[in-house]
């Protein structure tokens, strides 16, 4: 069995890195940064966000993107699911306010619907399920690239004041904290890309550590401002129920919708895992930029959804691996499970 199946150990239904994320939330609850310490942590967090998007730019292979263009129908469907169907479902959920969701929790739910798809975990689950791994690589990469532009624009259009509005200042923050570092990474990829491949384990720790810092900063701000008094256990349970329905709808839509559109089994697997999942790694820094001091409640639905999607998709991937259908993809003439992602596409629980 492939080592990618270790994403979720059979004896532990929760990914260890997710435990670290929740531990960071607990640390922020017990020891929130305030005053001068908050300014220092905020500054370091801003630098961490820029570093994350710089690394994303370096890691995105232009060659992989060009190779995947021949599967444009597959990528288009993933993009439509990620940036059209998900937001429409999020808008429909507004009818649950205030009986089921409070306005801040609804804003967070709608924000998660605007976040791009994952890369690494989609690749891992697609590989386990014997799907089209190269297509999953390209679909996740295209989604992440599009999300740098589309997520802030959709947030400005659909969230409005909940995301701090779309002023010139917020636009500059997005450009300088997200887009400029990403483009710099793409520009420098030819010179430092091989360095990242040789030191991908160390850089993986940098990547994950940066995410933990962003989480600590956001939830510290929430504790200092006392916004957690707005969330009760009952509201959290209702939020989980809503997210379970959202995930079930998207998993069904991507699988059966792709079948109706004539995609073969391998492509349907890639579409299901890339089109139904949301990236915690991309969403957290974007929320920090867009929501500012209110980022803690905004990212809570995304954190819960991310954990849920990992657990559910792990089960689905293992069942798909036992699918009796023919493994050969006639359009490529080779079993998709033998195709492996290129260097730099290792599994990360946050993606």
Buried (B, 14 or more C-beta within 10 A) or exposed (E): EEEBBEBBEEEEEBBEBBEBBBEBBEBBEEEBBEEEEBEEBBEBBBBBBBBBBBBBBBBBBEEBBEBBEEBEBBBEBBBEBBBEBBBEBBEEBEEBBEEBBBEBBBBBBBBBBBBBBBBBBBBBBBBBBBBBBBBBBBBBBBBBBBBBEBBBBBBBEBBEEBBBEBEEEBEEBBEEBBBBBBBBBBEBBEEEBEEBEEEBEEBBEBBBEBBBBBBBBBBBBBBBBEBEEEBEEEBBEBBBEBBBEBBEBBBEBBBEBBEEEEBBBBBBBBBBBBBBBBBBBBBBBBBBBBBBBBBBBBBBBBBBBBBBBBBBBBEBBBEBBEEEEEBBBEEBEEEBBEBBBEBBBBBBBBB
